[in-house]
Amino acid sequence: MRIQLRQQGDVDVLVCAGEFDGQGARDYEKAIEPLIQAYRTRLVLDFEGLEYLDSRGLQSLIRTHNLVRPMGGGQVVAAPNRFVKTVIKTTGIDGIVPIYATPDDACRSFDEPDGVQPDDLSDVPIDDAVVGRIELAFGLQGRPEREATGRVVSMFEAGLTFRYPLDGGDAPIDESELQIGQEIWMRMQGIAFAPERTIKLTASISFAYAPQGGTWYRVRFKRVEAEDLVLLNQCAGANDAQIKFRGPVSEETTPAG
């Protein structure tokens, strides 16, 4: 991702063009590191030239929000295209990364929060295809009698992110039980290269984020069958019509058996 930096008063505007994917996330974090070290934490992301945003870019935006908010700063987006708006609304992060029509409006929002309103996204549809259609069953380790349903958002090295509860769905497991470090069992079908195969594994929750419309849980695989580990490795980097799998599964993952 190409990034140009300019200052507008005490606000830093990062003009982003290209794709905010894994490499784009690294480019962004490298660009903002010296700003945060200098306590310049009012950030405007000019997305007019941004063509694409995926789960790794979203995770980078969330990490940055968690860094700058305790420092009294903020991170806002300006002038994204329709696709990027849809991704941001569908994943619910517009609640922490508001969108403004122009970079000037975004800059003014820091000093005039009541005078400059974020974009109205009511006409932007929520598109479940953005976050994948592969559903998974899961439950608390050692408690197989309670089974809940989530939806895979993305897969990455040695883990995945899923959303729960689903819109309009039951929630047999209370979200208060899904704490960092909690071990869960998981079962899913529909993986690319072996759509009929049922994959079973255990994982540990490493991160949770609660946008509108369910919580995102990031988990790290703990035990997985050797054959399934091969399939997950085959899925790495694939751009399937239903879900994007990102990065190889780490050899640190312990095969079961």
N, C-alpha and C positions, 0 to 999 in steps of 0.2 A: 504494500500500500504506500502510495506517495503522500508525504505529509509536509506541508509548508506552515511555518509558525509565524504569526504576527501578533503584536500587542495592541490592544485598544484600551487605553487607560490601565487599570489594574486587572484587566481580563486578558487571558491568553487564548487566542483563536487558532485552532489547529485545522487547517484546510486539508481534508482527506479525500483522496481520489483512488479509485481502483477497487480492490476487494478487501474487506475486513474479515479475513479468515485467520488461520493459524499464524501465517507469516505476518499478516496485517496486525494481529494482536501483539506480536513481538515488536513490530515497528512502532506501534502506538505506545507501548509501555516504555520502550527505549526513549521515545520523544518526550514523554511526560516525566520521566525520572528526575532530570535536573530541575524541572519546574517544581516538583513536590519537595525536593531537597532545599529549594530556595523559598519554600512556603508560598509559592505562587499556585494557589489551589482553586482559582476561579477559571474554569475551563469551558470553552465553547468549541464544540465539534461541528465544523462546517461540512455537512455531508452532501452538498449539492453535486459533487463529482463522484460520490460513492456509488458503486454499482451493485455491491453484494455485501451481505452481512450474515454470518453463520453463528453457530453456538459458541465457537471459540472467541469470536469477536464480542458476543454478548457477555461471556464470562469475564473478559477483559474490562468491559464497561462496569460490570458489577464490582470487580476488584477495585477499580479506580474510585468508584463511588464510596466504597468502604474505607478507602484511604483518605479521601479529601473531606468527607463530611465531618469526622471528628476534629479536623483542623480548621473548621469554620468555612470551608469552601464548598464547591459544588461543580457538577458536570452536566451540561445541557447540550442538546442537539439542535442544529439549525438546518432547514431546507433539505430534508431527506426526500428521496424519490418514493413512489408509492410502495414499491416492494419493501424497502427498508422500514417505512412506516408500519406496514403490515406485520413484519417480523417483530418490531418493538411492541406493537399493541398486543399481538397474539401471545407473546411471552410475558406480557404484563410489566415489563421494566419501564414503561412510560411513567409509572408511579414514582420511580427514583431518577429517571433520566428524561425529563420533560422535553418536548419538541416545540420549537418556535419556527415561525415562517421564514425569518431572515436572521443572518448573523447579528445585525444591529439590534433586533428585538431580543435575541438571546443574551447579548451583552447587557442591555438595559435591565433585563430581568433580575440581575443580582442586586441592583440598587433600587429598582422600582417593581418589587414583586406584585404589588396590587395594581400597578398601572399597565403592565404588559402580561397578557394572558397566554398560556401555552395554546398550541393548535388544538382545535376541536377534532378529535379522532372518531367521532360518532359515525361518520360515513366510511370509516376504514374497517373492512371485515376482519373477523377473527378467522384465521385459516389454519386448521389443524394439520394440514399437509406440511406447514412450516416446521412443526415440532415432531412430525412423525406419526405414523398410525400403528406402529407395533405396540401391542399391549402386553403387559407382563403381569403375572400373578406373584404376589409376595406375601410374606408374613414374618412375624418375629421368630428368630431362631429358638427352637424348642417348644414353639406354640403352633403346631401345624393345623390346629382346629380353626384358627381364624385366618381367612384368606382375603386379601384386598387386591384391587386391580389398579395398576398405574399405566402410564404410557411413556415409552422411551423417547427422550428428547435428543440425546446424542450418545455416541460411544467414543471413548478415548483410550489412551494407554492404560490397560489393566483396570478398566472400570466403565461406568456409564452414568448418565444422568436421566432420571425419570420424574414424571409429574404425577402428583397425587394430592387430593382426590381429583377425579375427573369431573368435568362439568355435569351436573345432574346425576352423578353416580353415587352409589352407597359408599360409606366410609366406615367399614367395620373395625378398622384400627385407628384409634385416636392419634392425631398428629403429635400430641404431647408424648406419646410413646416412642416416637421416631427421633431420638436424640443422637447427637454426634457420638460415634463409637458403638451404637446399637448394631448387633449382628442380625441380618435378615437372610431368609432363603428366597430364591427367585426362580421363576419358571417362565419361559417365553418360547413362542414360535414365530415363524415369519422372517427369520434371518436370511439375508441374501446367501445364495449358493446352496442352501438346504432348507427351503421354506417349510417342509413338512416335519423337520426334526424338532423335537422338544428339547430345549437346553435347560439344564438345571444347574444351579450354582449357589454358593453362599457368598455374602458380601458384607462389608461394614460401612455404615454411613459416615462420610467424611466431611460433608458440607450440606447445609440446607439454606434455601433462599425462598422467601414467600412473596412473589408478586401477586397480582390479582388473578384469580382463577386457579388456585391450587399452589402447592409448594413444590419447588424443584429440589430433589434429593440427589446429591452426587455420592456414589458408592464406589468402593474399591473392592475388586474381586478378591476372595480369600481362597475358595476351593472350587475347582471346575474340572469336569472330566477332560481327559487328555484329548479325545476326539473333538469335544466342543471347543477346547482351546485352539485347536487347529482351525476350526471353522471361524472363530472370532478373528484369528490372524488373517484368514483369507478375506474377511469382510473389511479389514483395515484399509482405509483410504478409498473404499468403494463409494460411488455416488449413486446409490440405489434410488429408484423412484419414490420409495417410501421413507427412507431414512438415510442420513449421511453418517458413515462410520469414519471416525477420524483417528488416525495414528495406530501403530501396531500394539497389540496386547503384550505387555511386558513379560519377559521370561521369569520375572520375580513371582508371578502368579503361580500358586501351588496347585498342580493337577491333583484331582481326587484319586484315591485308590493307591 
